[in-house]
């Protein structure tokens, strides 16, 4: 995409299951922040793993957002249609000598304490058919999160060289999200706290590719009574659009926006108009997660 608006936000769900309350929070927070800044709110389907994406789920998510009056700007971007762009970015990194193959297993990395020790970077024998990793450096990646405040991470020691192409040949999330944020001209990323730890990797990758760095804001993650993030894996209930007003009202409470109780029965459009006019990102809790009680 050519040029950048003063504010372009996005919501980027993975179509691994229907929209649930946790994903609604990310959608609503990113939507409100964009509209409160008179910006654009774009939609991207992160559909890079077909084995985890039931047929028809992407359309189900789009229909649900539409019923909630969370209307996106422009055309939906599908990552499955963007493979050439990811390959081009990978080629740029390979031409800079920043990519190498690794055949270490998940168990081996767990034995390293969960932080990859970059052992395949200097191996004399050539790895065939492994994952492709990006070399990191011993420099601090620092940024200011609009909700969580000052953040820093030294990737070399706290993360290690990270995967851009998986062993099965699929492009990894870190590469695809960075390439697509640049392509769509994203200026602001509002998403869940569970992705805060990924942000330094994405900023580093942006630097390697000479991309523009967006601003970031990470909202709390909704969890169930066992402390598990709401997700398809943990049997989170799908959003019922017939309860749209109640769900949006509860989401605003979760996001610290203090809506008037009378809004629980308001029309969706009226509720969203109120929320856009009074959106205050500084009121969003800084907690990593918050217990979600079903409506």
PAZAPA-4460 file (N, C-alpha, C; in steps of 0.05 Angstrom, whole numbers, plus 32768, in hexadecimal, padded with zeros to 4 digits):
% residues 295
    n_x    n_y    n_z   ca_x   ca_y   ca_z    c_x    c_y    c_z   seq   type   mol
   8011   7FE8   8000   8000   8000   8000   8012   8019   8000     1      X     A
   800A   802D   7FF0   801A   8045   7FEE   8010   805A   8001     2      X     A
   8023   8067   800E   801C   807D   8020   8011   8073   803B     3      X     A
   8010   8085   804E   8006   807D   8069   7FF3   8093   8073     4      X     A
   7FDC   808A   807D   7FCA   809C   808A   7FD6   80A3   80A5     5      X     A
   7FCC   80B8   80B2   7FD7   80BF   80CC   7FD2   80A9   80E1     6      X     A
   7FBD   8099   80DD   7FB8   8082   80EF   7FAC   806C   80DF     7      X     A
   7FB9   8055   80DF   7FAE   803D   80D3   7FB2   8026   80E7     8      X     A
   7F9C   801C   80F1   7F9C   8005   8103   7F93   7FEC   80F5     9      X     A
   7F93   7FD6   8104   7F8A   7FBC   80F7   7F82   7FA8   810D    10      X     A
   7F72   7F95   8104   7F6B   7F7E   8113   7F73   7F66   8102    11      X     A
   7F82   7F53   810E   7F8D   7F3D   80FE   7F88   7F22   810B    12      X     A
   7F6F   7F18   810A   7F69   7EFE   8116   7F73   7EE7   8106    13      X     A
   7F78   7ED1   8114   7F7E   7EB7   8107   7F65   7EA7   8105    14      X     A
   7F5D   7E9E   80ED   7F43   7E90   80EA   7F44   7E73   80F3    15      X     A
   7F4E   7E6F   810C   7F4F   7E54   8117   7F36   7E4D   8127    16      X     A
   7F24   7E60   812A   7F0B   7E5C   8138   7EFA   7E75   8137    17      X     A
   7EE1   7E74   813F   7ED0   7E8C   813E   7ED9   7EA1   8152    18      X     A
   7ECF   7EB9   814D   7ED6   7ED0   815E   7ECB   7ECA   817A    19      X     A
   7EDC   7ECE   818F   7ED4   7ECB   81AB   7ED9   7EE5   81BA    20      X     A
   7ED3   7EE5   81D4   7ED6   7EFF   81E2   7EF2   7F09   81E2    21      X     A
   7F06   7EF8   81E4   7F21   7F01   81E4   7F29   7F0F   81CA    22      X     A
   7F21   7F03   81B4   7F27   7F10   819A   7F16   7F29   8196    23      X     A
   7EFE   7F29   81A1   7EED   7F41   81A0   7EFB   7F59   81AD    24      X     A
   7F08   7F54   81C4   7F16   7F69   81D2   7F2B   7F76   81C0    25      X     A
   7F3B   7F66   81B2   7F50   7F71   81A1   7F43   7F80   8189    26      X     A
   7F2E   7F75   817E   7F20   7F82   8168   7F15   7F9D   8171    27      X     A
   7F07   7F9D   8188   7EFA   7FB6   8191   7F0F   7FCB   8199    28      X     A
   7F24   7FC3   81A8   7F38   7FD7   81B0   7F46   7FE3   8198    29      X     A
   7F4D   7FD3   8184   7F5B   7FDD   816C   7F48   7FEF   815C    30      X     A
   7F2F   7FE7   815A   7F1A   7FF6   814C   7F16   8011   8159    31      X     A
   7F12   8012   8173   7F0D   802B   8181   7F25   803E   817F    32      X     A
   7F3D   8033   8182   7F55   8044   8181   7F57   8050   8165    33      X     A
   7F52   8041   8150   7F53   804B   8135   7F3E   8061   8130    34      X     A
   7F25   805B   8138   7F0F   806E   8132   7F11   8087   8143    35      X     A
   7F1B   8084   815C   7F1F   809B   816D   7F34   80AE   8162    36      X     A
   7F46   80A4   8151   7F5A   80B5   8144   7F53   80BB   8127    37      X     A
   7F39   80B7   8120   7F30   80BC   8105   7F41   80AC   80F0    38      X     A
   7F49   8094   80F9   7F5B   8084   80E8   7F4C   806E   80DA    39      X     A
   7F5C   805E   80CB   7F51   8046   80BE   7F55   802E   80CF    40      X     A
   7F42   801B   80CD   7F44   8001   80DB   7F43   7FEB   80C6    41      X     A
   7F59   7FDE   80C2   7F5C   7FC9   80AE   7F59   7FAE   80BA    42      X     A
   7F53   7F9B   80A8   7F4F   7F7F   80B1   7F61   7F6C   80A2    43      X     A
   7F6E   7F5A   80B0   7F81   7F47   80A4   7F7B   7F2B   80AF    44      X     A
   7F79   7F18   809E   7F76   7EFC   80A7   7F91   7EEE   80A7    45      X     A
   7F9A   7EE5   80BE   7FB4   7ED8   80C1   7FB0   7EBA   80BC    46      X     A
   7FAB   7EB3   80A3   7FA4   7E98   809B   7FBB   7E8A   808E    47      X     A
   7FD1   7E87   809D   7FE9   7E7A   8092   7FEC   7E5D   8099    48      X     A
   7FDA   7E52   80A9   7FDC   7E37   80B3   7FC2   7E28   80AD    49      X     A
   7FBF   7E1E   8094   7FA5   7E12   808C   7F9C   7DFB   809E    50      X     A
   7FAF   7DEC   80A9   7FA7   7DD5   80BA   7F98   7DDE   80D3    51      X     A
   7F9B   7DF7   80DB   7F8E   7E01   80F4   7F76   7E13   80EE    52      X     A
   7F6E   7E14   80D5   7F5A   7E28   80CD   7F42   7E1A   80C0    53      X     A
   7F2D   7E14   80D0   7F15   7E07   80C5   7F09   7E17   80AE    54      X     A
   7EFF   7E0A   809A   7EF4   7E17   8083   7EDC   7E28   808B    55      X     A
   7EDB   7E40   8081   7EC5   7E53   8086   7EC8   7E64   809F    56      X     A
   7EDE   7E5F   80AF   7EE1   7E6F   80C7   7EE7   7E8C   80C2    57      X     A
   7EF7   7E92   80AE   7EFD   7EAE   80A7   7EE4   7EBD   80A1    58      X     A
   7ED2   7EB2   8091   7EB9   7EBF   808A   7EA7   7EC2   80A3    59      X     A
   7EA8   7EAE   80B5   7E99   7EB0   80CE   7EA2   7EC7   80DF    60      X     A
   7EBC   7ECB   80E0   7EC7   7EE2   80EF   7EBF   7EFC   80E3    61      X     A
   7EC0   7EFE   80C9   7EB8   7F17   80BB   7E9B   7F1D   80BF    62      X     A
   7E8A   7F09   80BE   7E6D   7F0D   80C2   7E67   7F16   80DE    63      X     A
   7E76   7F0A   80F1   7E72   7F12   810D   7E7A   7F2F   8112    64      X     A
   7E91   7F37   8108   7E99   7F53   810A   7E85   7F66   80FE    65      X     A
   7E7A   7F5E   80E7   7E66   7F6E   80D9   7E4D   7F71   80EA    66      X     A
   7E45   7F5C   80F7   7E2D   7F5C   8108   7E31   7F6D   8121    67      X     A
   7E4B   7F6F   8129   7E51   7F80   8140   7E56   7F9D   8139    68      X     A
   7E52   7FA3   811F   7E56   7FBE   8114   7E74   7FC7   8116    69      X     A
   7E86   7FB4   8117   7EA2   7FBA   8116   7EAB   7FB8   80F9    70      X     A
   7EA5   7FCD   80EA   7EA9   7FCD   80CD   7EC5   7FD6   80C6    71      X     A
   7ED3   7FC7   80B6   7EEF   7FCC   80AF   7EF0   7FDE   8096    72      X     A
   7F07   7FEA   8092   7F0B   7FFB   807A   7F1B   7FEB   8065    73      X     A
   7F14   7FEE   804C   7F22   7FE1   8037   7F1D   7FC3   8035    74      X     A
   7F2E   7FB6   8025   7F2B   7F99   8021   7F3A   7F8A   8036    75      X     A
   7F30   7F72   803C   7F3D   7F60   804F   7F56   7F55   8042    76      X     A
   7F6C   7F55   8051   7F85   7F49   8048   7F87   7F2C   8053    77      X     A
   7F8C   7F19   8041   7F90   7EFD   8049   7FAD   7EF6   8047    78      X     A
   7FB9   7EEE   805C   7FD6   7EE7   805B   7FDC   7ED0   8048    79      X     A
   7FC9   7EBF   8043   7FCD   7EA8   8031   7FD1   7EB2   8014    80      X     A
   7FCA   7ECB   800F   7FCE   7ED7   7FF4   7FE8   7EE7   7FF3    81      X     A
   7FF7   7EE7   8008   800E   7EFA   800A   8029   7EEB   800C    82      X     A
   8029   7ED2   8004   8041   7EC1   8007   8059   7ECC   7FF8    83      X     A
   8054   7ED8   7FE0   806A   7EE3   7FD0   8077   7EFA   7FDF    84      X     A
   8067   7F0A   7FED   8072   7F21   7FFC   8084   7F18   8012    85      X     A
   807C   7F02   8020   808D   7EF8   8036   80A7   7EEC   802B    86      X     A
   80A5   7EDF   8014   80BD   7ED3   8008   80D0   7EE9   7FFF    87      X     A
   80C5   7EFF   7FF6   80D6   7F16   7FED   80E5   7F21   8005    88      X     A
   80D7   7F25   801C   80E3   7F30   8034   80F9   7F1D   803E    89      X     A
   80F3   7F03   803D   8106   7EEF   8046   811F   7EF0   8034    90      X     A
   811C   7EF4   801B   8132   7EF5   8008   8144   7F0D   800F    91      X     A
   8138   7F24   8016   8147   7F3B   801E   8159   7F35   8036    92      X     A
   814D   7F27   804A   815C   7F20   8062   8172   7F0C   805C    93      X     A
   816C   7EF9   804A   8180   7EE5   8042   8198   7EF3   8033    94      X     A
   8191   7F07   8023   81A7   7F15   8015   81B9   7F25   8027    95      X     A
   81AF   7F2B   803F   81BF   7F38   8054   81CE   7F25   8066    96      X     A
   81CB   7F0B   8060   81D8   7EF6   8070   81CD   7EF3   808C    97      X     A
   81B3   7EF9   8090   81A7   7EF9   80AA   8197   7EE0   80B0    98      X     A
   8195   7ECE   809C   8183   7EB6   809F   8194   7E9D   809F    99      X     A
   818D   7E8A   80B0   819A   7E6F   80B0   8186   7E5A   80B7   100      X     A
   818D   7E41   80B1   817B   7E2A   80B6   8181   7E1E   80D1   101      X     A
   816C   7E14   80DD   816E   7E08   80F8   815C   7DEF   80FA   102      X     A
   8167   7DD9   8104   8157   7DC1   8107   8153   7DBA   8125   103      X     A
   8157   7DCD   8137   8152   7DC7   8153   8134   7DC2   8158   104      X     A
   812F   7DB0   816A   8113   7DA9   8171   8108   7DBB   8187   105      X     A
   80EE   7DBA   818A   80E1   7DC9   81A0   80EC   7DBF   81BB   106      X     A
   80F1   7DA5   81BE   80FB   7D9A   81D7   8117   7DA4   81DD   107      X     A
   8127   7DA7   81C8   8142   7DB1   81CC   8142   7DCE   81D6   108      X     A
   8130   7DDE   81CA   812E   7DFA   81D2   8123   7DFD   81EE   109      X     A
   8110   7DEB   81F5   8106   7DEB   8211   811D   7DE5   8224   110      X     A
   812F   7DD3   821C   8146   7DCC   822D   8159   7DE3   8230   111      X     A
   8158   7DF6   821D   8169   7E0E   821F   815C   7E23   8231   112      X     A
   8146   7E1D   823E   8138   7E30   824E   8123   7E3F   823F   113      X     A
   811C   7E36   8227   8108   7E43   8217   8113   7E5A   8206   114      X     A
   812C   7E60   8209   8139   7E76   81F9   814D   7E68   81E6   115      X     A
   814A   7E6B   81CC   815C   7E5E   81B9   8178   7E6A   81BC   116      X     A
   818C   7E59   81BD   81A7   7E62   81C2   81B7   7E66   81A8   117      X     A
   81AA   7E67   8191   81B6   7E6E   8177   81CB   7E5A   816E   118      X     A
   81C9   7E41   8178   81DE   7E2D   8173   81E2   7E27   8156   119      X     A
   81CD   7E28   8146   81CF   7E20   8129   81DB   7E37   8118   120      X     A
   81DE   7E4E   8124   81E9   7E65   8115   8205   7E60   810B   121      X     A
   8215   7E52   811B   8232   7E4E   8115   8239   7E31   810F   122      X     A
   8225   7E20   810A   822A   7E04   8105   8239   7E01   80EB   123      X     A
   824C   7DEE   80EA   825C   7DE9   80D2   824D   7DD7   80BE   124      X     A
   823C   7DC6   80C9   822C   7DB4   80B7   8213   7DC3   80AE   125      X     A
   820B   7DBF   8095   81F4   7DCD   808A   81DA   7DC0   8092   126      X     A
   81C8   7DCF   809C   81AD   7DC5   80A4   819B   7DC4   808C   127      X     A
   8190   7DAC   8087   817D   7DA8   8071   8161   7DA6   807C   128      X     A
   814F   7DB6   8070   8133   7DB3   8077   812B   7DBE   8092   129      X     A
   813B   7DCF   809E   8134   7DDA   80B8   8124   7DF4   80B6   130      X     A
   811E   7DFF   80CD   8111   7E1A   80CE   8126   7E2F   80C6   131      X     A
   811C   7E46   80BE   812E   7E5C   80B7   812C   7E71   80CD   132      X     A
   8143   7E78   80D9   8144   7E8B   80EF   8152   7EA5   80E6   133      X     A
   814A   7EBB   80F4   8156   7ED5   80F0   816A   7EDA   8106   134      X     A
   8182   7EE2   80FF   8196   7EE8   8112   818F   7F02   8122   135      X     A
   8193   7F01   813C   818E   7F18   814D   81A9   7F24   8156   136      X     A
   81A8   7F3B   8162   81C0   7F49   816B   81BE   7F4F   8189   137      X     A
   81D4   7F56   8195   81D5   7F5B   81B2   81CF   7F79   81B7   138      X     A
   81B8   7F82   81AD   81AF   7F9D   81B2   8193   7F9D   81BD   139      X     A
   818D   7FB1   81CD   8173   7FB4   81DA   815F   7FBE   81C5   140      X     A
   8148   7FB1   81C4   8131   7FBB   81B4   811F   7FC8   81C8   141      X     A
   811B   7FE2   81C6   810B   7FF2   81D8   80F3   7FFF   81CA   142      X     A
   80DD   8000   81D7   80C6   800E   81CC   80B3   8016   81E3   143      X     A
   80A2   8029   81DE   808E   8032   81F2   8073   8028   81EA   144      X     A
   8068   8016   81FA   804D   800C   81F5   8039   8020   8201   145      X     A
   8024   8026   81F1   8011   803B   81F9   8001   8034   8212   146      X     A
   8000   801A   8218   7FF2   8011   8230   8006   8007   8245   147      X     A
   8019   7FF7   823D   802B   7FE9   8250   8044   7FF9   8257   148      X     A
   8049   8010   8249   8060   8020   824F   807A   8017   8242   149      X     A
   8090   801F   824E   80AB   801A   8243   80B1   7FFC   8243   150      X     A
   80BB   7FF2   822C   80C1   7FD6   8228   80DD   7FD3   821C   151      X     A
   80EB   7FBE   8223   8105   7FB9   8217   810B   7F9B   8218   152      X     A
   811B   7F92   8204   8122   7F76   8203   813C   7F73   81F3   153      X     A
   814E   7F63   81FD   8167   7F5D   81EF   8163   7F42   81E1   154      X     A
   815C   7F42   81C8   8154   7F2A   81BA   8168   7F14   81BC   155      X     A
   8181   7F1A   81B8   8196   7F05   81B7   8195   7EF4   81D0   156      X     A
   8191   7F00   81E8   8191   7EF1   8201   8175   7EE9   820A   157      X     A
   8161   7EF9   8204   8147   7EF4   820F   8134   7EE5   81FC   158      X     A
   813C   7EE2   81E3   812C   7ED5   81CF   813D   7EC2   81BE   159      X     A
   8153   7ECC   81B5   8164   7EBD   81A3   815B   7EC1   8186   160      X     A
   816B   7EB7   8173   8163   7EB9   8157   8148   7EAB   8154   161      X     A
   8136   7EB9   8145   811A   7EAE   8144   8112   7EA6   8128   162      X     A
   80FD   7E95   8127   80F5   7E87   810F   80E4   7E9A   80FD   163      X     A
   80EB   7E9A   80E3   80DB   7EA9   80CF   80CD   7E96   80BC   164      X     A
   80D8   7E7E   80B8   80CB   7E69   80A9   80CD   7E4F   80B9   165      X     A
   80B6   7E43   80BD   80B5   7E2B   80CE   80C0   7E13   80BF   166      X     A
   80C5   7DFD   80CD   80D0   7DE5   80C1   80BE   7DD9   80AC   167      X     A
   80A3   7DDE   80AF   8090   7DD3   809C   808D   7DE6   8083   168      X     A
   809E   7DFB   8082   809E   7E0C   806B   808B   7E24   806D   169      X     A
   807A   7E25   8082   8068   7E3C   8085   8076   7E54   8090   170      X     A
   806F   7E6B   8086   807A   7E84   8090   8070   7E88   80AD   171      X     A
   8082   7E91   80BE   807C   7E96   80DA   806D   7EB0   80DE   172      X     A
   805E   7EB1   80F4   804F   7EC9   80FB   8060   7EE2   80FA   173      X     A
   8078   7EE1   8106   8088   7EF9   8109   808F   7F06   80EF   174      X     A
   8095   7EF7   80DA   809B   7F02   80C0   8082   7F0D   80B3   175      X     A
   806D   7EFD   80B2   8055   7F05   80A4   8048   7F1E   80B0   176      X     A
   8047   7F20   80CA   803B   7F37   80D6   804A   7F51   80D1   177      X     A
   8064   7F4F   80D0   8075   7F67   80CB   8072   7F70   80AE   178      X     A
   8073   7F5D   809C   8070   7F64   807F   8055   7F70   807A   179      X     A
   8040   7F64   8086   8025   7F6E   8081   8020   7F89   808E   180      X     A
   802A   7F8E   80A6   8027   7FA8   80B2   8033   7FBE   80A1   181      X     A
   804A   7FB8   8095   8057   7FCB   8083   8046   7FCF   8069   182      X     A
   803D   7FB9   805E   802D   7FB9   8046   8013   7FCA   8049   183      X     A
   8006   7FC6   8060   7FED   7FD4   8065   7FF1   7FF0   8071   184      X     A
   800A   7FF8   8075   8010   8013   8080   8006   8016   809C   185      X     A
   8007   8001   80AC   7FFD   8002   80C8   800E   8015   80D9   186      X     A
   8001   8028   80E6   800F   803B   80F7   800C   8034   8115   187      X     A
   7FF6   8025   811B   7FF0   801F   8137   7FE6   8002   813A   188      X     A
   7FF2   7FF3   814C   7FEA   7FD7   8151   7FDF   7FD5   816E   189      X     A
   7FC6   7FCF   8170   7FB9   7FCA   818A   7FB1   7FAD   818B   190      X     A
   7FBC   7F9E   819E   7FB7   7F81   819F   7FBB   7F77   81BB   191      X     A
   7FBA   7F5D   81BF   7FBB   7F51   81D9   7FD6   7F50   81E6   192      X     A
   7FD7   7F50   8200   7FF0   7F4F   8210   8001   7F37   820A   193      X     A
   7FF4   7F21   8201   8003   7F09   81FB   8016   7F0C   81E4   194      X     A
   8013   7F22   81D4   8025   7F27   81BE   803A   7F3C   81C4   195      X     A
   803A   7F46   81DD   804D   7F5B   81E5   806A   7F51   81E2   196      X     A
   806F   7F38   81E9   808A   7F2D   81E8   8094   7F29   81CB   197      X     A
   8081   7F28   81B8   8088   7F26   819C   8091   7F40   8190   198      X     A
   8089   7F56   819C   808D   7F70   8190   80AA   7F77   818B   199      X     A
   80BD   7F72   819E   80D9   7F78   8198   80E3   7F68   8180   200      X     A
   80DB   7F50   817C   80E3   7F41   8164   80D8   7F4E   814B   201      X     A
   80C0   7F58   814C   80B4   7F65   8135   80C2   7F80   812F   202      X     A
   80C9   7F8E   8144   80D7   7FA8   8140   80F3   7FA3   8134   203      X     A
   8100   7F8E   813E   811B   7F87   8133   8119   7F80   8116   204      X     A
   8105   7F70   810F   8101   7F68   80F3   80FA   7F81   80E2   205      X     A
   80EA   7F93   80EC   80E5   7FAC   80DE   80FF   7FBB   80D8   206      X     A
   8110   7FBC   80EC   812A   7FC9   80E8   813B   7FBC   80D3   207      X     A
   813B   7FA1   80D3   814B   7F92   80BF   8140   7F97   80A3   208      X     A
   8126   7F9B   80A0   811A   7F9F   8086   8116   7FBC   807F   209      X     A
   811E   7FCE   8091   811B   7FEB   808E   80FE   7FF3   808A   210      X     A
   80ED   7FE7   809B   80D1   7FEE   809B   80CB   8004   80B0   211      X     A
   80B4   800F   80AE   80AB   8023   80C2   80A0   8014   80DA   212      X     A
   80A7   801D   80F2   809E   8011   810B   8083   801D   8114   213      X     A
   806E   800D   8117   8055   8017   8122   8057   801D   8140   214      X     A
   8043   802B   814A   8040   802D   8167   8031   8014   8171   215      X     A
   8036   800C   818A   802A   7FF4   8195   801B   7FFA   81AF   216      X     A
   8005   7FEA   81B2   7FF5   7FEB   81CB   7FEB   7FCF   81D0   217      X     A
   7FF0   7FC4   81E8   7FE8   7FA9   81EF   7FD4   7FA8   8206   218      X     A
   7FBC   7F9F   81FF   7FA6   7F9E   8213   7FA8   7F84   8223   219      X     A
   7F9B   7F83   823B   7F9B   7F69   824A   7F8D   7F53   823A   220      X     A
   7F94   7F3B   8240   7F89   7F23   8234   7F73   7F18   8246   221      X     A
   7F5C   7F11   823B   7F47   7F04   824A   7F4D   7EE7   824F   222      X     A
   7F4A   7EDE   8267   7F50   7EC2   826E   7F38   7EB5   827C   223      X     A
   7F37   7E9B   827C   7F22   7E8C   8289   7F29   7E88   82A7   224      X     A
   7F18   7E7A   82B5   7F1C   7E76   82D2   7F35   7E67   82D9   225      X     A
   7F41   7E59   82C5   7F5A   7E4A   82CA   7F72   7E5A   82C1   226      X     A
   7F6E   7E73   82BA   7F84   7E84   82B2   7F8D   7E80   8295   227      X     A
   7F7D   7E72   8285   7F85   7E6D   8269   7F79   7E82   8257   228      X     A
   7F89   7E8B   8244   7F80   7E9F   8230   7F67   7E94   8221   229      X     A
   7F53   7EA4   821E   7F3B   7E9C   820F   7F44   7E96   81F2   230      X     A
   7F3E   7E7E   81E9   7F46   7E76   81CE   7F36   7E5D   81C7   231      X     A
   7F37   7E56   81AD   7F2A   7E3E   81A4   7F35   7E25   81B3   232      X     A
   7F4F   7E25   81B7   7F5D   7E0F   81C5   7F51   7E0A   81E1   233      X     A
   7F4A   7E20   81EE   7F3F   7E1E   8209   7F21   7E22   8209   234      X     A
   7F14   7E1C   81F3   7EF7   7E1A   81F1   7EE8   7E34   81F8   235      X     A
   7EF3   7E4A   81EE   7EE6   7E64   81F2   7ECC   7E64   81E2   236      X     A
   7EB7   7E70   81EE   7E9D   7E71   81E1   7E9E   7E85   81C9   237      X     A
   7E91   7E7D   81B3   7E90   7E8F   819C   7E7E   7EA7   81A3   238      X     A
   7E84   7EBD   8196   7E74   7ED5   819A   7E58   7ED0   818F   239      X     A
   7E43   7ED9   819E   7E28   7ED8   8194   7E1F   7EF4   818D   240      X     A
   7E1D   7EFA   8173   7E16   7F16   816B   7DFC   7F1F   8176   241      X     A
   7DEA   7F0D   817E   7DD0   7F15   818A   7DD4   7F23   81A5   242      X     A
   7DEC   7F1E   81B1   7DF3   7F2B   81CA   7E07   7F42   81C6   243      X     A
   7E07   7F4E   81AF   7E1B   7F61   81A7   7E1E   7F78   81BB   244      X     A
   7E08   7F84   81C2   7E0A   7F9B   81D5   7E16   7F94   81EF   245      X     A
   7E0E   7F7D   81FA   7E18   7F74   8214   7E36   7F6D   8212   246      X     A
   7E3D   7F60   81FC   7E59   7F59   81F8   7E6B   7F71   81F5   247      X     A
   7E63   7F84   81E5   7E72   7F9D   81E1   7E74   7FAD   81FB   248      X     A
   7E5E   7FAD   820A   7E5E   7FBC   8224   7E72   7FAF   8236   249      X     A
   7E72   7F94   8238   7E84   7F86   824A   7EA1   7F8A   8241   250      X     A
   7EA5   7F8A   8227   7EC0   7F8F   821C   7ECA   7FAB   8224   251      X     A
   7EB8   7FBE   8223   7EC0   7FDA   822B   7EC7   7FDB   8248   252      X     A
   7EB9   7FCC   8259   7EBF   7FCB   8275   7EDB   7FBE   8279   253      X     A
   7EE0   7FA8   826B   7EF9   7F9A   826C   7F10   7FAD   8264   254      X     A
   7F0B   7FBF   8251   7F1F   7FD1   8247   7F21   7FEB   8257   255      X     A
   7F13   7FEC   826E   7F15   8003   8280   7F07   801C   8277   256      X     A
   7EF3   8019   8265   7EE7   8032   825A   7ECF   803C   8269   257      X     A
   7EC6   802D   827D   7EB0   8036   828F   7E97   8040   8281   258      X     A
   7E8B   802E   8270   7E72   8036   8262   7E5B   8039   8276   259      X     A
   7E48   804B   826F   7E30   804F   827E   7E20   8035   827E   260      X     A
   7E15   802C   8295   7E05   8013   8295   7DEE   8013   8282   261      X     A
   7DE3   802B   827C   7DCD   802C   826A   7DD4   8023   824E   262      X     A
   7DEE   8023   8247   7DF7   801B   822D   7DF5   7FFD   8228   263      X     A
   7DF0   7FED   823D   7DEE   7FD0   823A   7DD8   7FC8   8226   264      X     A
   7DC3   7FD9   8225   7DAC   7FD3   8213   7DAB   7FE6   81FB   265      X     A
   7DC0   7FF5   81F7   7DC1   8008   81E1   7DC5   7FFA   81C6   266      X     A
   7DBD   8008   81B1   7DC3   7FFE   8196   7DE2   7FFC   8192   267      X     A
   7DEB   7FE9   8183   7E08   7FE5   817F   7E15   7FFF   8175   268      X     A
   7E09   800C   8161   7E15   8024   8156   7E17   803A   816B   269      X     A
   7E03   803C   817C   7E04   8051   8191   7E1A   804B   81A5   270      X     A
   7E1D   8031   81AC   7E32   8029   81BF   7E4D   802F   81B3   271      X     A
   7E51   8028   819A   7E6B   802D   818E   7E71   804B   818B   272      X     A
   7E5C   805A   8184   7E60   8077   8182   7E69   8083   819D   273      X     A
   7E5D   807A   81B3   7E64   8082   81CE   7E81   807A   81D3   274      X     A
   7E88   8062   81CC   7EA3   8057   81D3   7EB9   8065   81C3   275      X     A
   7EB3   806C   81AA   7EC7   807A   819A   7ECC   8096   81A5   276      X     A
   7EB7   80A3   81AC   7EB9   80BF   81B6   7EC8   80C0   81D1   277      X     A
   7EC6   80AB   81E1   7ED2   80AB   81FC   7EEA   8098   81FF   278      X     A
   7EF3   808D   81E9   7F09   807A   81EB   7F22   8086   81F8   279      X     A
   7F2C   8078   820C   7F44   8081   821B   7F56   8069   821E   280      X     A
   7F6B   8068   820E   7F7D   8051   820F   7F8C   8050   8229   281      X     A
   7F90   8067   8236   7F9E   8067   8250   7F8D   805B   8266   282      X     A
   7F73   8057   8262   7F62   804B   8276   7F63   802C   8274   283      X     A
   7F6E   8022   825F   7F70   8004   825C   7F82   7FF9   8271   284      X     A
   7F7A   7FE4   8280   7F8B   7FD9   8295   7FA6   7FCF   828A   285      X     A
   7FBB   7FD2   829A   7FD5   7FC8   8292   7FDA   7FAB   8298   286      X     A
   7FC6   7F9E   82A4   7FC9   7F82   82AC   7FCE   7F70   8294   287      X     A
   7FDC   7F5A   8299   7FE2   7F47   8283   7FC8   7F39   827B   288      X     A
   7FB8   7F32   828F   7F9F   7F24   8288   7F89   7F2B   829D   289      X     A
   7F70   7F26   8295   7F59   7F2C   82A7   7F46   7F15   82A3   290      X     A
   7F3A   7F0B   82B9   7F27   7EF6   82B8   7F0E   7EFF   82A9   291      X     A
   7F05   7EEE   8297   7EED   7EF4   8287   7ED7   7EE2   8292   292      X     A
   7EC0   7EEF   8299   7EA8   7EE1   82A1   7E94   7EE2   828B   293      X     A
   7E8A   7ECB   8283   7E78   7ECA   826B   7E60   7EDB   8270   294      X     A
   7E56   7EE6   8259   7E3E   7EF6   825A   7E26   7EE4   825F   295      X     A
***
